[in-house]
Amino acid sequence: MNGTGRNLLDDAMRERILDVARRMNAQPTDLPALGRVHEDAFPFCWNAPEAGWHLTVQERDKVLSDRHTTDPEEFVFWVAQAVSEAISLRLYPPGQPDFRRNSWHAQYRILDDLDPSWGQAWLRETREALTAAGADHTTLDKLPSPSG
């Protein structure tokens, strides 16, 4: 994908993302790049010519992840997940005592405050991913309970 120098995100989606970020009290560094390609493993948002939106991470022309949807609600949720993770890791960086528990609880609260269904979806997806990766109860117990 070659989009250097061009705005690759439609204005309506950019405004939706910025509105959610404001409601999350996000700092500019918490947001993925909006409409600009990054090749340094930093997430970026763009919309495809065939319609839909992508949340992509690539490094040196290698795509590490690329989530695509034509559902604007799903896309905003994905971006909110990425922003809430950045905020939670800024507040509770790796290396601090119990950072993982604290950052997960913060991320859940941020998403739940925006939309309780987002908090529940994040919690369910995170638990499923950890379980699929073989996480034990010591790790799973660090996740918040559905009530926060």
FENCOR-V748805 format. One record per residue. N is the residue number from 1. RES is the residue in three letters. SS is DSSP state (alpha for helix, beta for strand, coil for the rest). PSI is psi in whole degrees, -180 to 180 (none if undefined). BURIAL is I if it has 24 or more other ideal C-beta (glycine too) atoms within 12 Angstrom, else O. Layout:
n,res,ss,psi,burial
N,RES,SS,PSI,BURIAL
N,RES,SS,PSI,BURIAL
This chain:
n,res,ss,psi,burial
1,MET,coil,126,O
2,ASN,coil,106,O
3,GLY,coil,17,O
4,THR,coil,126,O
5,GLY,coil,-11,O
6,ARG,coil,151,O
7,ASN,coil,114,O
8,LEU,coil,15,I
9,LEU,coil,132,I
10,ASP,coil,149,O
11,ASP,alpha,-37,O
12,ALA,alpha,-44,O
13,MET,alpha,-39,I
14,ARG,alpha,-44,I
15,GLU,alpha,-39,O
16,ARG,alpha,-44,I
17,ILE,alpha,-45,I
18,LEU,alpha,-35,I
19,ASP,alpha,-46,O
20,VAL,alpha,-43,I
21,ALA,alpha,-40,I
22,ARG,alpha,-43,O
23,ARG,alpha,-23,O
24,MET,coil,-4,I
25,ASN,coil,38,O
26,ALA,coil,149,I
27,GLN,coil,157,O
28,PRO,alpha,-35,O
29,THR,alpha,-11,O
30,ASP,alpha,-17,I
31,LEU,coil,148,I
32,PRO,coil,163,I
33,ALA,beta,134,I
34,LEU,beta,105,I
35,GLY,coil,10,I
36,ARG,coil,135,I
37,VAL,coil,135,I
38,HIS,coil,141,I
39,GLU,coil,26,O
40,ASP,beta,32,O
41,ALA,coil,25,O
42,PHE,coil,128,I
43,PRO,coil,147,I
44,PHE,beta,151,I
45,CYS,beta,138,I
46,TRP,beta,158,I
47,ASN,beta,144,I
48,ALA,coil,149,O
49,PRO,coil,-32,O
50,GLU,coil,11,O
51,ALA,coil,151,O
52,GLY,coil,175,O
53,TRP,beta,153,I
54,HIS,beta,141,I
55,LEU,beta,108,I
56,THR,beta,145,I
57,VAL,beta,126,I
58,GLN,beta,158,I
59,GLU,beta,124,O
60,ARG,coil,54,O
61,ASP,coil,7,O
62,LYS,beta,123,O
63,VAL,beta,120,O
64,LEU,beta,-36,O
65,SER,beta,149,O
66,ASP,beta,104,O
67,ARG,beta,128,I
68,HIS,beta,139,O
69,THR,beta,154,O
70,THR,coil,0,O
71,ASP,coil,112,O
72,PRO,alpha,-33,O
73,GLU,alpha,-43,O
74,GLU,alpha,-42,O
75,PHE,alpha,-46,I
76,VAL,alpha,-38,I
77,PHE,alpha,-46,I
78,TRP,alpha,-44,I
79,VAL,alpha,-41,I
80,ALA,alpha,-39,I
81,GLN,alpha,-46,I
82,ALA,alpha,-42,I
83,VAL,alpha,-44,I
84,SER,alpha,-34,I
85,GLU,alpha,-44,I
86,ALA,alpha,-43,I
87,ILE,alpha,-49,I
88,SER,alpha,-37,I
89,LEU,alpha,-25,I
90,ARG,alpha,-41,I
91,LEU,alpha,-36,I
92,TYR,coil,76,I
93,PRO,coil,153,O
94,PRO,coil,144,O
95,GLY,coil,-24,O
96,GLN,coil,151,O
97,PRO,coil,131,O
98,ASP,coil,35,O
99,PHE,alpha,-40,O
100,ARG,alpha,-48,I
101,ARG,alpha,-49,O
102,ASN,alpha,-42,I
103,SER,alpha,-39,I
104,TRP,alpha,-41,I
105,HIS,alpha,-41,I
106,ALA,alpha,-44,I
107,GLN,alpha,-43,I
108,TYR,alpha,-47,I
109,ARG,alpha,-42,I
110,ILE,alpha,-49,I
111,LEU,alpha,-41,I
112,ASP,alpha,-36,I
113,ASP,alpha,-35,O
114,LEU,alpha,-47,I
115,ASP,coil,113,O
116,PRO,alpha,-32,O
117,SER,alpha,-30,O
118,TRP,alpha,-43,I
119,GLY,alpha,-45,I
120,GLN,alpha,-42,O
121,ALA,alpha,-44,I
122,TRP,alpha,-45,I
123,LEU,alpha,-45,I
124,ARG,alpha,-49,O
125,GLU,alpha,-40,O
126,THR,alpha,-45,I
127,ARG,alpha,-44,I
128,GLU,alpha,-42,O
129,ALA,alpha,-42,O
130,LEU,alpha,-43,O
131,THR,alpha,-45,O
132,ALA,alpha,-30,O
133,ALA,coil,-1,O
134,GLY,coil,18,O
135,ALA,coil,143,O
136,ASP,coil,180,O
137,HIS,alpha,-28,O
138,THR,alpha,-40,O
139,THR,alpha,-48,O
140,LEU,alpha,-31,O
141,ASP,coil,-14,O
142,LYS,coil,-16,I
143,LEU,coil,149,I
144,PRO,coil,161,I
145,SER,coil,160,O
146,PRO,coil,-23,O
147,SER,coil,1,O
148,GLY,coil,none,O
